[in-house]
Amino acid sequence: MDLRENLLADTIKKNKHIGHIIRIAVAVGALYFAFRGESIRGIVKIFGNLNIFVFLAALALYILGQFIFVFRWLTLLRVQGISINYFAALRLHFLGLFYNNCLPGAVGGDVLRAWYVTKHTEKKIEAALSVFVDRVVGLFCTIAMAFLSYWLIPAEGSGAELKLGTDFHIASLAEKLLIVIAAFILLGVAFVAIMYYNRRLRPIFLKYAFILSLKWMFWAGRLIKAVKLYCTKPFALLFAVLLSFVCQAMPIYGLYLIGRNLGIEAHIKYYYVFFPLSWIIGIIPISVGGAGVVELGLKGLFGKVAEVTASQGLILALAQRLTWLLTSIPGVIIHITGRHLPDELNSEPKNS
């Protein structure tokens, strides 16, 4: 059995490295297409004209948005009766930003945040669930912001009426989305089938399936209870939604200030439609922090605007990437110093 488990561990490790290589390759390829036909020197020159105080104001708006983000998460934690120090939650959040934006691993910042928050409380299942609910609330508000901005921000007479191209068909888009979902489902089924029918791997698969089923029986009751508790606190969820709109709107306005300072004449409506869409694109785990994919998407989206060139859309995307990288620096420090763990764990002597 030990030999089989070692074989499975080696296979998982090899697949993890392959996954890293694929994500890096996708990022490099997407960045190549994003910068193809662009003058690097020209882009650097444009950024050189950016007023440093405007950039610092945009960066401050982004960082302030992260502080509000943490307050939203704490609101969801307190619904479950979990009280965590604000600065401890802030450290976990910035650690998650670092993992999301800079590392190629499949384990995203939310998974990491869910894991480490369980170190701060005895209500481990409820704490991990809060991260999932927090992400669902945030994603809902991101999608809602794009749609609401499209319908509610007035743009008549400004040249900012959003018009879909004649080659765009919603049925075709839905069909492609269904194909992608079906592909993921088929891959999952194929993986389970290979594990089950492989003579060497089947005992290991059945062993861990049995362990997971036992743990699920133990967790299910508490999980259902936690979900019901959220349903009984609609005002807390509504407050979390309002905080989501605030913490997402602030960095977009900062990017709008950067665009105006650089002479990019795009209506603010585009910012509040296109940047949320770019965040949704960045969630797809096919690149390192959405690198290249987000930039290519924003370049294409802004390139459809009559008064805004694709190059200017790329510049706005790079401004967003720069703010993401700068706000990931605290996460690096937290990762190195181990400040994401509770103080009592940090104070324990390490075995030599």
ABEGO torsion letter per residue (X at the ends): XAAAAAAAAAAAAAAAAAAAAAAAAAAAAAAAAAABGBBAAAAAAAAAABBAAAAAAAAAAAAAAAAAAAAAAAAAAAAAGBBBBAAAAAAAAAAAAAAAAABABABBAAAAAAAAAAAABABAAAAAAAAAAAAAAAAAAAAAAAAAAAAABBABGAGABBBBBAABBAAAAAAAAAAAAAAAAAAAAAAAAAAAABAAAAAAAAAAAAAAAAAAAAAAAAAAAAAAAAAABAAAAAAAAAAAAAAAAAAAAAAAAAAAAAGBABBAAAAAAAAAAAAAAAABBABBGGBGAAAAAAAAAAAABAABBAAAAAAAAAAAAAAAAAAAAAAAAAAAAGAABBAAAAABBBBX
